[in-house]
């Protein structure tokens, strides 16, 4: 999963720095999670592209990631790193990369994260929206 987020960082620069007062509990985040839904779309010059939605069963163990109480994580590809939760921002640090995701919701059984990246190339603006729903197993 970290590799997936890292891939988006190669092309996009995050501009979504919402100052949200939502506070989520680190104890709710600790545990092993799997992806049950992914929604993504791109925009070019302000025009939204087709939304892609994928759903998975818990048994498929798609996007498996474990957040440990000591602030470390490991994903399905055995990529390890450190995580930090501040307000509604979940920051993953790995392989000299750092990526911050917005937590839309977090409970003891469900985690929803969003990423909204924007940039430009050759005078054309583009964007990328990504929303992932996890279930704790």
N, C-alpha and C positions, 0 to 999 in steps of 0.2 A: 504494500500500500504506500509506503514511503517513497518507493521508486516512482509510483504513479504521480504523486504530488511533485516530486523532483522534476519529472519530465515537463510538467507545466511551467516550472520556473525557468527552464532553458529558453523559452520563447516569450514569456510574459513577465511584466513587472507589476506587482500588486499596487493598486491605488486605493483599495477599499480599507480605510483605516477608521471604521466606525468607532466612536467613543460610546460604548454601551455600558450601562451600569449593571447589566445582568451579572450575577455571581453564580457560578456553578461549583459544585463540590468535587474536589479531587478524588475523594473516596468513591464517588459514583463512577468516575472514569477508570479507576483501577480494575483490571480484569481483562478477559479475552473477548474480542468483538469480531463479528463477521458482517460483511456488507449484505444488506437485503434489498437495497435500491440505489440506483445511480441515475441522476438526471443531469444532462449537460447540453449546452448549446453555445454557438459562437455568434458574434456580431461582426459585420464588416461595414464600415462607413455608416454606422447606426442602424443597419438592417439586420434583424434577428434571423438567424438561420434555423433550420429544422431542429426541434428539440428531440434529443435521443434519450430514451428511458429504458433501463435494464433492471430486471428484478431477479432475485436469487432466493433460494430457500436457505435456511440456516444450515441444513445438512450439506450444502454445496461448499460451505466454508470459504466463500469468495472474499478476498481482501482481508484475510485473517490478520489481526494485529493484537498484541498484548501490551497493555500499559501496566507497568509494575509500580508498586508503592514508593520505590526509591527514585522515581523520576526517570526511569529508563523504559525503552520499548523495544520490541522485536516484531517484525512482520513476517508474512508468509514466505518471503524470499530470504529470510534470515538476516535482513538488514536490521542493524541495531542503532540506537541513538538515544537521545534524551528528549523528554517532553516537559513542557511547562504550561500551566494553566493560570491565566490572569484574566479575571473578569469573564468575558465571552471569547477570549482569544486562546487558542490551543497552538502552541509553537512546537514544531518538531525539528530537532537538530540532529543531523547525520551526515557523514561523509563531507564535512566542511560546507554543508548546505544548511539553510534554515528556512523553514516555511511556516507561516502563520495562517491558520484557518479560523473562520468565525464559527463559533458554536451557536447554532440556531436553537437547539434544545438538548438537554442532557438529564437523564434520570438513571435510576439504578439498572434499567434494562434497555434503554434506547439512547443512542447518540446520533444527532444530525449535525453535520458540518457543511459549511458553504465556502466556496472560494469564488471570488469575482475579480478577475484580472483584466487589465486594459493596457493598451499600448498603441503604437503607430509605426508604420513602415512606409516610406516613400510618400508621406503626407496622407496616408489612408489610416483611419483609426480602426482598431479591431478590439474585440473583447472575448472573454471566455468565462462562462458561468458553469459551476460544477457544484452539485449538491449530493451528498452521500448520507444514506441512513444505515446505521449499524445496529445490530442487536447483540446483547451480551450473551455469551454461551457459558 
